[in-house]
């Protein structure tokens, strides 16, 4: 993935394959390492997408079951971002990238809350 300065929609365009990759490997019980140049923005957003789509609200891998049964609001996304920030203390995801994650999470959902 490229920074937003080089490709404005790189994150949004690559999140489906990143989440799919994570899903395949987590199903096998493997551990993931997600990183970017600074560890503050893109990797945080990728982790947020993975955490939201593949884990329940308690942080347990459920292969996307709870995600399919839940409407992801900005408040819910923020709650999960706060959880991530406990472990990535230098996290500073940009507003634009967070918007792309939110768009990815609600793509195709009729009742998404914008």
C-alpha positions in Angstrom: 0.0 0.0 0.0 1.2 3.5 -0.7 0.8 6.6 1.4 -2.1 8.8 0.6 0.3 11.4 -0.8 1.2 8.9 -3.6 -2.2 7.2 -4.1 -5.2 8.7 -2.3 -7.3 5.5 -2.4 -4.5 2.9 -2.0 -5.8 1.8 1.4 -9.4 1.4 0.3 -8.4 -0.5 -2.8 -6.1 -2.9 -0.9 -8.1 -3.5 2.3 -10.2 -6.4 0.7 -7.0 -8.4 -0.1 -5.4 -7.6 3.2 -8.4 -8.7 5.2 -8.7 -11.8 3.0 -5.0 -12.7 3.6 -5.5 -12.2 7.3 -8.6 -14.4 7.3 -6.9 -17.3 5.5 -3.9 -17.2 7.9 -5.9 -16.7 11.1 -8.0 -19.7 10.2 -4.8 -21.7 10.2 -3.9 -20.4 13.6 -1.0 -18.3 12.3 0.1 -15.0 13.8 0.1 -11.8 11.7 2.5 -8.9 11.7 1.2 -5.7 10.1 3.6 -2.9 9.6 4.2 0.3 7.6 7.0 2.8 7.3 6.1 4.7 10.5 3.8 2.3 12.4 1.4 5.2 13.0 -1.1 5.3 10.2 -1.5 2.7 7.4 -0.7 -0.3 9.5 -3.1 0.9 12.3 -5.9 1.3 9.7 -5.2 -2.2 8.3 -5.3 -3.7 11.8 -8.5 -1.8 12.6 -10.2 -3.3 9.5 -8.9 -6.8 10.4 -10.0 -6.4 14.0 -13.4 -5.1 13.1 -14.2 -7.7 10.4 -12.7 -10.9 11.8 -13.0 -10.5 15.6 -15.9 -10.1 18.0 -16.2 -7.1 20.4 -14.3 -9.1 23.0 -11.3 -9.5 20.7 -11.9 -13.2 19.9 -11.4 -14.4 16.3 -14.8 -15.5 15.0 -14.1 -15.6 11.2 -16.4 -12.6 10.6 -19.5 -13.9 12.2 -20.2 -11.0 14.5 -19.2 -8.5 11.8 -22.0 -9.9 9.5 -24.5 -9.5 12.3 -23.5 -5.9 13.3 -23.9 -2.5 11.9 -20.5 -0.7 12.2 -21.0 2.8 13.3 -18.3 5.5 13.7 -18.7 5.1 17.5 -18.0 1.3 17.2 -15.0 1.9 14.9 -13.7 4.5 17.4 -14.0 2.1 20.3 -12.0 -0.5 18.4 -9.4 2.1 17.5 -9.0 3.0 21.2 -8.4 -0.7 21.9 -5.7 -0.8 19.3 -4.1 2.3 20.6 -3.5 0.6 23.9 -0.9 -1.6 22.1 0.3 0.8 19.5 0.9 3.9 21.6 2.4 5.9 18.7 -0.7 5.4 16.5 -1.9 8.5 14.6 -4.1 7.3 11.8 -5.1 10.1 9.4 -8.7 11.2 9.2 -8.7 10.4 5.5 -7.4 6.8 6.1 -10.0 6.3 8.8 -12.7 7.4 6.4 -11.5 4.8 3.9 -11.6 2.1 6.6 -15.2 3.2 7.5 -16.1 3.1 3.8 -14.6 -0.4 3.4 -16.5 -1.7 6.5 -19.8 -0.4 5.3 -19.4 -1.1 1.6 -22.6 -2.8 0.3 -24.5 -2.3 3.6 -27.8 -0.6 3.0 -28.3 0.5 6.6 -24.8 2.0 7.2 -24.6 5.0 9.4 -22.6 7.8 7.9 
